[in-house]
Amino acid sequence: MNTAIVTTDKLTKVYGPRRAVDAVSMTVRAGEVYGFLGPNGAGKTTTMRMLLGQVRPTAGTATVLGAPPGTPAALARIGALVEGPGFYPYLSGRENLRVLATYRGLDVRAADAALARVDLAGRARDRFRTYSLGMKQRLGVAAALLGEPDLIVLDEPTNGLDPAGMAEMRDLLVDIAAGGQTVLLSSHLLAEVQQICDRVGVVAQGRLLAESTVAELRGGAGLRLRADPLETAAAVATRVLGPHAVAMVDDDHGDPALRLAAGAEAVPDLTRALIAADLDVHEISPLERSLEEVFFEMTAAVPALEVSR
């Protein structure tokens, strides 16, 4: 799991006066789902194109599967869907994938296996031009899966999918990683990334702001306490945890509660103290920030990057 599949060192791309990607140093490990997280225009797609050898970096270096980006040795082991699928509109889904399989030197039966994996086997004979946006996206992912590549690079893979399709795509990506393949995906859908990614890189204005596990990024935000009477519970919690560890807030339903700056280790002593004070304790639960909250906190003050002409 610690083997690096993708590494970059200060990877940079400049277009005129604008730095689309600014000194990004990231590592994608074998067998993980790595989420490249950021708003539209953050530099995600440009970074992916540099990793695939489609865009030449202005500065910095990258290694993909032990080789420079874009080399035949690297590309032979990569499947990719970047900025939407492109297929022949007059061919069926199966025929399009068979063309790609032949081009890559694969058995044409690989097309049927890929179609089944993205749940398009029932529409395999339909022409591509009749596909919905979500079906086109599924076919693009199927193309990336041809030949069981070691690394699968997906740019916004849930684009155009309905909620059921998004759930199926989540399950598919997790299953792919569980089978030993590595998935590098970009997304601006924070809830999706939170559910499926082992680690994430947070990018804004071309900069990599953080790289860690989703759990580490979300961190611990303390405890929520609901008890009656709440004022007495606040006094007890203050006595146990200290004067600056207790704040009155509203819970998820708009009812008053206490936010405690403490971890799980404080729960036994706090519970005993509340019960000893003859309080009705309704809830003591951990508080976690969502990935969305963390993301907006990190990116709120990131200025746009420019270079002199």
Buried (B, 14 or more C-beta within 10 A) or exposed (E): EEEBBBBBBBBBBBEEEBBBBBBBBBBBBBBBBBBBBBEEBBBBBBBBBBBBBBBEBBBBEBBBBEBEBBEEEBBBBBBBBBEEBEBEEEBBBBBBBBBBBEEBEBEBEBBBBBBEBBBBBEBBEBBBEEBEEBBBBBBBBBBBBBBBBBBBBBBBBBBBBEEEBBBBBBEBBBEBBEEEBBBBBBBBBBEBBBBBBBBBBBBBBBBBBBBEEBEEBBEBBBBBBBBEEBEBBBEBBBEBBEEEBBEEEEBEEEEEBBBBBBEEEBBEEBBEBBEEBEBEBEEBEEBBBEBBEBBEEBBEEBEEBEEEE
